[in-house]
């Protein structure tokens, strides 16, 4: 959204902000925007969520599923 001027002021921009901001806020505290313009926190958040998903799948398939089956 930061790449498009005025995108935050639209109804769609406010909707996306309400959904995404709780997830992105912790990453924005750790990784500030580069040059005050380029925000890399969505990319880092995406990779963190993917790694958490892979870790959860690993635990389920290797430790929980064998107990159930």
NORNOR-V549332 format. One record per residue. N is the residue number from 1. RES is the residue in one letter. PHI is phi in radians with two decimals (none if undefined). Layout:
[[N;RES;PHI] [N;RES;PHI]]
This chain:
[[1;X;none] [2;X;-1.24] [3;X;-1.43] [4;X;-1.95] [5;X;-1.09] [6;X;1.35] [7;X;-1.22] [8;X;-1.23] [9;X;-1.46] [10;X;-1.41] [11;X;-1.10] [12;X;-1.14] [13;X;-1.13] [14;X;-1.16] [15;X;-1.09] [16;X;-1.10] [17;X;-1.12] [18;X;-1.11] [19;X;-1.39] [20;X;-1.53] [21;X;-1.05] [22;X;-1.06] [23;X;-1.41] [24;X;-1.43] [25;X;-1.00] [26;X;-1.07] [27;X;-1.26] [28;X;-1.20] [29;X;-1.20] [30;X;-1.44] [31;X;-2.04] [32;X;-1.26] [33;X;-1.07] [34;X;-1.35] [35;X;1.17] [36;X;1.29] [37;X;-2.15] [38;X;-1.56] [39;X;-1.73] [40;X;-1.65] [41;X;-1.06] [42;X;-1.09] [43;X;-1.18] [44;X;-1.14] [45;X;-1.10] [46;X;-1.03] [47;X;-1.16] [48;X;-1.15] [49;X;-1.15] [50;X;-1.10] [51;X;-1.13] [52;X;-1.13] [53;X;-1.14] [54;X;-1.09] [55;X;-1.11] [56;X;-1.15] [57;X;-1.08] [58;X;-1.04] [59;X;-1.09] [60;X;-1.14] [61;X;-1.23] [62;X;-1.70] [63;X;-2.11] [64;X;-1.54] [65;X;-1.07] [66;X;-1.08] [67;X;-1.26] [68;X;-1.30] [69;X;-1.50]]
